Amino acid sequence: MKKILLLSDTHSYMDDAILKHVKEADEVWHAGDIGDLKVTDTIKKLKPLRAVYGNIDDVEARAEFPLHNRFVCEGVDVWITHIGGYPGRYNPSIREEIHNNPPKLFICGHSHILKVMPDKKTGLLHMNPGAIGTHGFHKARTMLRFQVYKGNISNLEVIEYAR
């Protein structure tokens, strides 16, 4: 079993509240718009990190992290990308792959809107953790925490902080 902390859209922001949750996780997954790589460097010193770059990320972030990160964790097929859309409205560049070879868990960021929903057509679970950084229009800063074990996703929690 692995405890996952899922975050996105840090936009160079890191604080002790985020780090507290990083320390409690087994792995941290970041769905892009990292900003300053000090964010991911700090996380990597504490826990294993899986991440993708987002549309605001510079050439250094794009050299270190992929646009798409697809992997299996504890029997769960996971696909992370920054601009992915959501069930019924996937990004056109990935729509065909989502339908032909859906992961069990599809994660994206970008919208700054927390969203967890099933895709009834493909059977995948979509997660967007919202934005944990302070840059953007969102009213609350959010992350997700959950567990993966033997092909299952469980104990999903929303972590929310005032802007």
Backbone as a chain_set.jsonl record, in Angstrom:
{"seq": "MKKILLLSDTHSYMDDAILKHVKEADEVWHAGDIGDLKVTDTIKKLKPLRAVYGNIDDVEARAEFPLHNRFVCEGVDVWITHIGGYPGRYNPSIREEIHNNPPKLFICGHSHILKVMPDKKTGLLHMNPGAIGTHGFHKARTMLRFQVYKGNISNLEVIEYAR", "coords": {"N": [[0.839, -1.185, 0.0], [0.477, 2.227, -0.808], [0.654, 5.576, 0.259], [-0.488, 8.415, -1.256], [0.226, 11.748, -2.12], [-1.313, 14.154, -3.938], [-0.764, 16.869, -5.959], [-0.969, 20.062, -7.633], [-0.258, 22.836, -9.799], [1.478, 24.597, -8.313], [2.922, 26.863, -8.867], [5.45, 27.957, -8.146], [5.169, 28.091, -5.408], [5.627, 27.082, -2.048], [5.05, 25.846, 1.188], [5.11, 25.362, 4.81], [2.807, 23.961, 5.521], [2.135, 22.46, 3.237], [4.462, 20.926, 3.087], [4.245, 19.43, 5.422], [2.272, 17.566, 4.743], [3.551, 16.345, 2.606], [5.592, 14.984, 3.943], [4.111, 13.029, 5.252], [3.275, 11.347, 3.263], [3.84, 8.506, 1.069], [4.582, 8.721, -1.577], [4.787, 11.553, -3.771], [2.81, 13.126, -6.163], [2.849, 15.33, -8.857], [0.962, 17.417, -10.841], [1.795, 19.345, -12.719], [2.575, 22.796, -13.805], [4.635, 23.733, -12.137], [6.475, 25.793, -11.675], [9.078, 27.484, -10.117], [11.824, 25.327, -9.869], [12.723, 24.796, -7.357], [10.612, 24.008, -5.831], [10.002, 21.299, -6.614], [12.512, 20.211, -6.138], [12.696, 20.463, -3.366], [10.626, 18.746, -2.549], [11.601, 16.307, -3.581], [13.781, 15.826, -1.941], [12.589, 14.842, 0.283], [10.641, 12.849, -0.334], [9.791, 10.254, -2.784], [9.104, 11.441, -6.07], [6.765, 11.935, -8.651], [6.158, 13.577, -11.609], [4.866, 16.031, -13.965], [5.442, 18.476, -16.532], [3.948, 21.749, -16.811], [2.003, 24.256, -18.593], [3.079, 26.742, -17.815], [5.635, 26.199, -17.163], [9.214, 26.341, -17.461], [12.069, 25.835, -19.721], [13.889, 24.346, -18.21], [12.304, 22.873, -16.397], [10.877, 21.425, -18.287], [12.881, 19.912, -19.347], [13.479, 18.252, -17.245], [11.083, 16.977, -16.468], [8.417, 15.004, -17.924], [5.845, 15.625, -20.478], [3.688, 13.901, -20.396], [3.083, 11.391, -18.018], [3.021, 8.145, -17.569], [2.402, 5.308, -15.704], [2.578, 2.382, -13.563], [1.384, 1.91, -10.365], [1.328, 0.096, -7.509], [-0.366, -1.726, -8.783], [-2.181, -0.075, -10.054], [-2.934, 1.531, -12.997], [-1.739, 4.525, -14.011], [-2.085, 7.768, -15.361], [-0.651, 10.817, -15.755], [-0.989, 14.152, -16.71], [-0.716, 17.607, -17.633], [-2.589, 19.412, -18.989], [-5.352, 17.991, -19.539], [-8.093, 17.785, -19.637], [-11.378, 16.465, -18.923], [-13.721, 13.794, -18.142], [-15.774, 13.356, -20.947], [-14.913, 15.72, -22.01], [-12.203, 15.649, -22.941], [-8.824, 16.667, -23.685], [-8.186, 17.257, -27.077], [-5.759, 16.213, -28.108], [-5.201, 13.926, -26.675], [-7.458, 12.439, -26.545], [-8.163, 10.174, -28.2], [-6.316, 8.193, -27.371], [-7.056, 7.965, -24.67], [-9.588, 6.812, -24.935], [-9.014, 4.461, -26.368], [-7.085, 3.119, -24.856], [-7.531, 3.266, -21.907], [-6.339, 4.519, -18.755], [-6.472, 3.394, -15.322], [-6.551, 5.43, -13.514], [-6.751, 8.778, -14.204], [-5.068, 11.749, -14.24], [-4.969, 15.256, -14.039], [-4.065, 18.753, -14.101], [-4.083, 22.224, -14.221], [-6.694, 23.615, -14.492], [-7.199, 24.715, -12.012], [-9.314, 23.926, -10.559], [-10.721, 21.818, -8.294], [-11.546, 18.5, -8.882], [-13.072, 15.369, -8.929], [-14.03, 12.583, -10.587], [-15.841, 9.86, -12.073], [-15.318, 8.261, -15.26], [-17.728, 7.051, -17.04], [-17.85, 5.84, -19.518], [-15.285, 4.857, -20.106], [-14.412, 3.738, -17.774], [-12.426, 4.761, -16.194], [-11.028, 6.674, -13.434], [-11.127, 10.057, -12.89], [-9.01, 12.623, -11.706], [-8.447, 15.865, -10.515], [-6.452, 17.827, -8.653], [-6.918, 20.491, -8.096], [-5.541, 23.696, -7.267], [-2.633, 24.278, -5.395], [-0.969, 26.336, -5.052], [-0.523, 29.96, -4.7], [-1.064, 31.609, -6.8], [-3.428, 32.662, -9.12], [-6.983, 32.301, -9.858], [-8.414, 30.808, -8.039], [-10.356, 30.208, -5.074], [-9.825, 28.704, -2.832], [-7.009, 26.822, -1.685], [-6.025, 23.674, -2.736], [-5.366, 20.128, -2.338], [-5.043, 16.587, -2.952], [-5.293, 13.524, -1.162], [-4.692, 10.065, -1.05], [-4.905, 6.45, -1.132], [-3.23, 3.758, -2.768], [-3.533, 0.374, -3.604], [-3.082, -2.95, -4.395], [-4.308, -2.664, -6.961], [-6.403, -0.969, -6.401], [-7.982, 2.149, -5.498], [-8.258, 4.119, -2.692], [-9.589, 5.65, 0.339], [-9.771, 8.451, -0.195], [-9.085, 11.845, 0.276], [-9.754, 15.314, 0.601], [-7.625, 18.033, 0.9], [-7.642, 21.18, 2.162], [-6.904, 24.635, 2.095], [-7.159, 28.047, 3.112], [-6.988, 30.752, 0.825]], "CA": [[0.0, 0.0, 0.0], [1.187, 3.509, -0.835], [-0.09, 6.807, 0.508], [-0.13, 9.369, -2.303], [-0.187, 13.147, -2.046], [-1.453, 14.662, -5.298], [-0.883, 18.32, -6.012], [-0.783, 20.678, -8.94], [-0.309, 24.297, -9.895], [2.165, 25.256, -7.199], [3.352, 28.179, -9.36], [6.632, 28.337, -7.346], [4.817, 28.264, -3.995], [5.774, 25.965, -1.12], [5.028, 26.299, 2.579], [5.204, 24.291, 5.807], [1.582, 23.156, 5.504], [2.301, 21.488, 2.153], [5.551, 20.018, 3.462], [3.732, 18.51, 6.44], [1.588, 16.482, 4.04], [4.583, 15.636, 1.845], [6.282, 14.077, 4.871], [3.204, 11.942, 5.632], [2.997, 10.526, 2.084], [4.891, 7.606, 0.575], [4.989, 9.334, -2.843], [4.108, 12.79, -4.145], [2.585, 13.271, -7.598], [2.609, 16.736, -9.193], [0.332, 17.471, -12.157], [2.257, 20.432, -13.568], [2.698, 24.19, -13.408], [5.531, 23.683, -10.981], [7.109, 27.093, -11.454], [10.477, 27.344, -9.723], [12.16, 23.934, -9.564], [12.965, 24.638, -5.916], [9.437, 23.285, -5.324], [10.184, 19.856, -6.792], [13.752, 19.831, -5.459], [12.362, 20.323, -1.943], [9.836, 17.52, -2.403], [12.453, 15.145, -3.859], [14.657, 15.59, -0.78], [11.789, 14.204, 1.322], [9.87, 11.693, -0.808], [9.806, 10.036, -4.233], [8.231, 12.37, -6.793], [6.417, 11.712, -10.055], [5.62, 14.877, -12.003], [4.852, 16.448, -15.36], [5.515, 19.935, -16.644], [2.724, 22.421, -17.231], [2.146, 25.304, -19.599], [3.887, 27.884, -17.355], [6.975, 25.734, -16.801], [10.269, 26.743, -18.379], [12.832, 24.774, -20.376], [14.512, 23.483, -17.196], [11.276, 21.934, -15.939], [10.538, 20.555, -19.416], [13.991, 18.975, -19.509], [13.475, 17.319, -16.122], [9.83, 16.248, -16.348], [7.733, 14.804, -19.209], [4.505, 16.179, -20.682], [2.818, 12.826, -19.936], [3.764, 10.406, -17.18], [2.145, 6.987, -17.401], [3.113, 4.305, -14.914], [1.743, 1.536, -12.715], [1.735, 1.996, -8.947], [0.504, -0.822, -6.702], [-1.38, -2.338, -9.634], [-3.064, 0.948, -10.637], [-2.411, 2.192, -14.192], [-1.908, 5.959, -13.776], [-1.623, 8.691, -16.399], [-0.655, 12.212, -15.313], [-0.633, 15.185, -17.676], [-1.182, 18.878, -17.077], [-3.825, 19.859, -19.639], [-5.95, 16.756, -20.019], [-9.547, 17.822, -19.7], [-12.088, 15.598, -17.987], [-14.663, 12.938, -18.878], [-16.671, 14.046, -21.875], [-14.243, 16.917, -22.559], [-10.757, 15.443, -22.922], [-8.006, 17.408, -24.618], [-8.19, 16.527, -28.356], [-4.489, 15.536, -28.382], [-5.123, 12.652, -25.959], [-8.792, 11.824, -26.517], [-8.171, 8.843, -28.806], [-5.583, 7.281, -26.48], [-7.894, 7.742, -23.472], [-10.673, 5.89, -25.276], [-8.479, 3.178, -26.839], [-6.248, 2.486, -23.84], [-7.712, 4.104, -20.716], [-5.719, 4.134, -17.491], [-7.46, 3.286, -14.233], [-6.568, 6.748, -12.879], [-6.293, 9.846, -15.084], [-4.831, 12.93, -13.412], [-4.484, 16.473, -14.68], [-4.139, 19.986, -13.321], [-4.334, 23.347, -15.118], [-7.926, 24.4, -14.332], [-7.258, 25.225, -10.638], [-10.606, 23.493, -10.024], [-10.716, 20.465, -7.75], [-12.584, 17.674, -9.503], [-12.883, 13.92, -8.936], [-15.236, 12.034, -11.202], [-15.625, 8.679, -12.912], [-15.695, 8.286, -16.662], [-18.551, 5.848, -17.174], [-17.594, 5.208, -20.817], [-13.993, 4.159, -20.135], [-14.174, 3.086, -16.493], [-11.339, 5.39, -15.441], [-11.329, 7.696, -12.434], [-10.432, 11.32, -13.188], [-8.719, 13.489, -10.56], [-7.724, 17.126, -10.633], [-6.36, 18.265, -7.258], [-7.047, 21.935, -7.956], [-4.26, 24.405, -7.18], [-2.151, 24.478, -4.02], [-0.224, 27.59, -5.029], [-1.276, 31.179, -4.398], [-1.27, 32.363, -8.039], [-4.591, 32.227, -9.879], [-8.298, 32.794, -9.468], [-9.081, 29.901, -7.105], [-10.689, 30.773, -3.763], [-9.187, 27.853, -1.823], [-5.869, 26.034, -2.134], [-6.408, 22.287, -2.492], [-4.579, 18.953, -2.734], [-5.725, 15.334, -2.663], [-4.515, 12.445, -0.544], [-5.398, 8.797, -1.195], [-4.061, 5.264, -1.074], [-3.334, 2.77, -3.836], [-3.141, -0.932, -3.086], [-3.624, -4.099, -5.126], [-5.168, -2.234, -8.055], [-7.528, -0.163, -5.926], [-7.777, 3.508, -5.001], [-9.144, 4.228, -1.535], [-9.344, 6.666, 1.374], [-9.56, 9.749, -0.825], [-9.349, 13.004, 1.132], [-9.434, 16.648, 0.107], [-6.913, 18.905, 1.842], [-7.996, 22.525, 1.725], [-6.392, 25.78, 2.848], [-7.628, 29.351, 2.633], [-6.077, 31.392, -0.125]], "C": [[0.883, 1.247, 0.0], [0.217, 4.642, -0.591], [0.429, 7.863, -0.465], [-0.626, 10.759, -1.933], [-0.166, 13.668, -3.468], [-1.649, 16.164, -5.254], [-0.619, 18.82, -7.415], [-0.741, 22.193, -8.778], [0.254, 24.974, -8.647], [2.624, 26.654, -7.597], [4.438, 28.77, -8.452], [6.358, 28.444, -5.854], [4.993, 26.964, -3.209], [5.731, 26.543, 0.288], [5.062, 25.095, 3.514], [3.967, 23.405, 5.829], [1.659, 22.088, 4.409], [3.347, 20.46, 2.557], [5.137, 19.02, 4.543], [3.074, 17.302, 5.777], [2.551, 15.686, 3.161], [5.245, 14.591, 2.747], [5.427, 12.884, 5.268], [2.933, 10.972, 4.484], [4.15, 9.552, 1.824], [5.457, 8.126, -0.74], [4.199, 10.623, -3.03], [4.016, 12.81, -5.663], [2.202, 14.718, -7.865], [2.13, 16.823, -10.635], [0.626, 18.768, -12.915], [1.996, 21.84, -13.075], [3.439, 24.272, -12.08], [6.036, 25.081, -10.648], [8.579, 26.861, -11.146], [10.76, 25.901, -9.32], [12.587, 23.72, -8.114], [11.812, 23.863, -5.269], [9.675, 21.775, -5.42], [11.486, 19.375, -6.158], [13.507, 19.608, -3.97], [11.588, 19.033, -1.698], [10.737, 16.294, -2.56], [13.422, 14.833, -2.721], [13.935, 14.799, 0.307], [11.148, 12.895, 0.884], [10.071, 11.48, -2.307], [8.751, 10.919, -4.902], [8.02, 11.887, -8.214], [5.716, 12.996, -10.488], [5.606, 15.022, -13.511], [5.02, 17.967, -15.391], [4.179, 20.475, -17.115], [3.027, 23.552, -18.181], [2.96, 26.502, -19.127], [5.346, 27.491, -17.095], [7.99, 26.009, -17.902], [11.024, 25.537, -18.945], [13.503, 23.837, -19.379], [13.513, 22.445, -16.688], [10.932, 20.947, -17.054], [11.653, 19.56, -19.706], [13.974, 17.905, -18.413], [12.233, 16.435, -16.072], [9.154, 16.104, -17.715], [6.401, 15.553, -19.28], [3.456, 15.194, -20.157], [3.646, 11.865, -19.099], [2.771, 9.275, -16.934], [2.95, 5.871, -16.749], [2.1, 3.457, -14.163], [2.274, 1.636, -11.297], [0.785, 1.094, -8.174], [-0.644, -1.417, -7.519], [-2.365, -1.37, -10.266], [-2.338, 1.612, -11.809], [-2.766, 3.674, -14.079], [-1.367, 6.737, -14.964], [-1.772, 10.095, -15.831], [-0.24, 13.093, -16.491], [-1.201, 16.498, -17.155], [-2.523, 19.309, -17.667], [-4.474, 18.646, -20.284], [-7.442, 16.807, -20.232], [-10.147, 16.888, -18.666], [-13.125, 14.8, -18.762], [-15.69, 13.738, -19.684], [-16.044, 15.253, -22.54], [-12.72, 16.778, -22.471], [-10.071, 16.327, -23.958], [-7.947, 16.61, -25.929], [-6.899, 15.745, -28.621], [-4.373, 14.18, -27.69], [-6.429, 11.857, -25.991], [-8.797, 10.391, -27.059], [-7.464, 7.817, -27.917], [-6.381, 6.968, -25.217], [-8.973, 6.709, -23.773], [-10.162, 4.514, -25.688], [-7.718, 2.411, -25.772], [-6.349, 3.275, -22.526], [-6.918, 3.597, -19.516], [-6.825, 3.896, -16.461], [-7.652, 4.652, -13.574], [-5.958, 7.77, -13.828], [-6.248, 11.137, -14.278], [-4.39, 14.1, -14.285], [-4.624, 17.645, -13.718], [-4.721, 21.072, -14.206], [-5.557, 24.197, -14.781], [-8.003, 25.125, -12.993], [-8.584, 24.855, -9.969], [-10.503, 22.044, -9.569], [-11.864, 19.677, -8.369], [-12.167, 16.212, -9.414], [-14.166, 13.334, -9.497], [-14.905, 10.799, -12.028], [-15.971, 8.986, -14.366], [-16.438, 6.979, -16.912], [-18.313, 5.128, -18.497], [-16.314, 4.372, -20.801], [-13.703, 3.394, -18.846], [-13.051, 3.705, -15.68], [-11.886, 6.331, -14.369], [-10.487, 8.915, -12.765], [-10.23, 12.096, -11.889], [-8.002, 14.743, -11.029], [-7.665, 17.678, -9.215], [-6.608, 19.75, -7.038], [-5.66, 22.558, -7.886], [-3.881, 24.593, -5.717], [-1.315, 25.756, -3.914], [-1.128, 28.783, -4.76], [-1.574, 32.018, -5.638], [-2.48, 31.804, -8.778], [-5.884, 32.727, -9.267], [-8.966, 31.969, -8.376], [-9.258, 30.549, -5.728], [-10.028, 29.998, -2.625], [-8.021, 27.124, -2.477], [-6.154, 24.582, -1.761], [-5.376, 21.285, -3.0], [-5.453, 17.739, -2.45], [-4.758, 14.347, -2.026], [-5.348, 11.171, -0.683], [-4.392, 7.655, -1.099], [-4.289, 4.422, -2.317], [-2.79, 1.454, -3.296], [-3.855, -2.019, -3.874], [-4.649, -3.685, -6.185], [-6.344, -1.361, -7.664], [-7.074, 1.199, -5.416], [-8.756, 3.688, -3.852], [-8.746, 5.398, -0.64], [-9.009, 8.039, 0.802], [-9.971, 10.868, 0.126], [-8.974, 14.281, 0.396], [-8.743, 17.408, 1.227], [-7.105, 20.324, 1.325], [-7.431, 23.576, 2.67], [-6.982, 27.062, 2.263], [-6.568, 29.949, 1.729], [-5.222, 32.392, 0.619]], "O": [[1.891, 1.317, 0.703], [-0.883, 4.678, -1.143], [1.622, 8.166, -0.497], [-1.761, 10.925, -1.486], [0.869, 13.634, -4.134], [-2.566, 16.671, -4.608], [-0.111, 18.094, -8.27], [-1.139, 22.741, -7.751], [-0.4, 25.805, -8.017], [2.705, 27.541, -6.747], [4.358, 29.928, -8.042], [7.242, 28.854, -5.101], [4.566, 25.894, -3.643], [6.304, 27.6, 0.552], [5.044, 23.949, 3.065], [4.07, 22.215, 6.127], [1.284, 20.938, 4.638], [3.14, 19.258, 2.387], [5.629, 17.892, 4.57], [3.287, 16.162, 6.19], [2.379, 14.479, 2.991], [5.43, 13.443, 2.342], [5.966, 11.826, 5.592], [2.41, 9.882, 4.713], [5.272, 9.747, 2.292], [6.653, 7.998, -1.003], [3.089, 10.768, -2.516], [4.994, 12.551, -6.364], [1.337, 15.273, -7.187], [2.812, 16.357, -11.548], [-0.219, 19.237, -13.679], [1.304, 22.059, -12.081], [2.95, 24.791, -11.077], [6.027, 25.499, -9.49], [9.249, 26.111, -11.856], [10.023, 25.318, -8.524], [12.79, 22.582, -7.691], [12.01, 23.151, -4.284], [9.563, 21.06, -4.424], [11.555, 18.24, -5.686], [14.048, 18.672, -3.382], [11.869, 18.31, -0.741], [10.65, 15.352, -1.772], [13.837, 13.685, -2.562], [14.571, 14.163, 1.148], [11.117, 11.933, 1.652], [10.47, 12.399, -3.021], [7.657, 11.116, -4.373], [8.962, 11.484, -8.897], [4.788, 13.456, -9.821], [6.237, 14.255, -14.239], [4.77, 18.652, -14.399], [3.383, 19.767, -17.731], [4.183, 23.782, -18.535], [3.495, 27.229, -19.965], [6.188, 28.351, -16.837], [7.688, 25.927, -19.093], [10.673, 24.385, -18.688], [13.671, 22.652, -19.669], [13.849, 21.267, -16.566], [10.719, 19.764, -16.79], [11.401, 18.485, -20.25], [14.41, 16.777, -18.641], [12.317, 15.272, -15.677], [9.298, 16.977, -18.571], [5.898, 16.049, -18.271], [2.462, 15.597, -19.553], [4.789, 11.562, -19.444], [1.806, 9.431, -16.187], [4.047, 5.537, -17.198], [0.911, 3.774, -14.131], [3.47, 1.468, -11.058], [-0.428, 1.308, -8.184], [-1.753, -1.591, -7.014], [-3.296, -1.8, -10.948], [-1.261, 2.183, -11.637], [-3.942, 4.038, -14.053], [-0.314, 6.403, -15.508], [-2.871, 10.517, -15.47], [0.74, 12.807, -17.178], [-2.092, 16.484, -16.306], [-3.482, 19.544, -16.931], [-4.185, 18.312, -21.433], [-8.001, 15.963, -20.932], [-9.514, 16.559, -17.663], [-13.383, 15.1, -19.928], [-16.358, 14.642, -19.183], [-16.575, 15.763, -23.526], [-12.035, 17.679, -21.987], [-10.663, 16.689, -24.975], [-7.685, 15.407, -25.899], [-6.939, 14.714, -29.292], [-3.534, 13.366, -28.075], [-6.483, 10.725, -25.51], [-9.374, 9.497, -26.44], [-7.957, 6.704, -27.734], [-6.38, 5.83, -24.747], [-9.239, 5.829, -22.954], [-10.802, 3.505, -25.393], [-7.707, 1.18, -25.783], [-5.37, 3.878, -22.086], [-6.833, 2.391, -19.286], [-7.992, 4.178, -16.729], [-8.749, 4.996, -13.135], [-4.795, 7.653, -14.215], [-7.252, 11.566, -13.709], [-3.54, 13.946, -15.162], [-5.232, 17.525, -12.654], [-5.739, 20.863, -14.866], [-5.448, 25.423, -14.787], [-8.792, 26.059, -12.847], [-8.932, 25.414, -8.928], [-10.23, 21.151, -10.371], [-13.009, 20.13, -8.379], [-11.047, 15.856, -9.779], [-15.251, 13.553, -8.959], [-13.825, 10.7, -12.611], [-16.798, 9.849, -14.659], [-15.82, 5.916, -16.985], [-18.551, 3.923, -18.59], [-16.261, 3.304, -21.41], [-12.85, 2.506, -18.825], [-12.749, 3.228, -14.586], [-13.051, 6.725, -14.401], [-9.268, 8.814, -12.906], [-11.146, 12.218, -11.075], [-7.073, 14.684, -11.835], [-8.706, 17.971, -8.625], [-6.519, 20.225, -5.906], [-4.702, 21.986, -8.405], [-4.701, 25.015, -4.901], [-0.993, 26.202, -2.813], [-2.341, 28.637, -4.61], [-2.264, 33.033, -5.543], [-2.549, 30.602, -9.034], [-5.882, 33.476, -8.291], [-9.99, 32.387, -7.837], [-8.42, 31.333, -5.282], [-9.709, 30.568, -1.581], [-8.045, 26.845, -3.676], [-6.484, 24.285, -0.612], [-4.628, 21.546, -3.942], [-6.482, 17.85, -1.784], [-3.562, 14.343, -2.319], [-6.559, 11.188, -0.462], [-3.186, 7.877, -0.997], [-5.395, 4.374, -2.855], [-1.754, 1.407, -2.633], [-5.079, -2.008, -4.002], [-5.721, -4.281, -6.29], [-7.191, -1.046, -8.5], [-5.941, 1.372, -4.967], [-9.951, 3.441, -4.011], [-7.714, 6.039, -0.839], [-8.079, 8.705, 1.259], [-11.058, 10.844, 0.704], [-7.99, 14.316, -0.344], [-9.216, 17.425, 2.364], [-6.767, 20.626, 0.181], [-7.476, 23.421, 3.89], [-7.265, 27.141, 1.067], [-5.38, 29.664, 1.877], [-4.377, 33.052, 0.014]]}, "num_chains": 1, "name": "protein.A"}
